[in-house]
Amino acid sequence: MRYKSGSVMLEPGDKIFRYTDGVTEATDVNNNLYGMERLQKALSSAAKGSPREILEAVKTDVDRFVGEAEQFDDITMLAPKYRRRMEK
């Protein structure tokens, strides 16, 4: 399996949102996917919040979308915040 690699320079205060495919592939009772567009909207609405607030906002939105539909995949999210540079 091939993986892409890359790098990004973070500044203090920057946040990263990582997630498994179970987030965007969460389904409602009509078998519609939560999807990338809806995730982007949820993230945009919560972007100024703390990492905990971002995770809670996305989870709440996914839960609201899914309703009573049974899920078959994990929903895993991580939102670290870069606080400061390490001193030499």
Secondary structure by P-SEA (a helix, b strand, c coil): cbbbbbbbbbcccbbbbbbccccccccccccccccaaaaaaaaaaaccccaaaaaaaaaaaaaaaaccccccbbbbbbbbbbcccccc
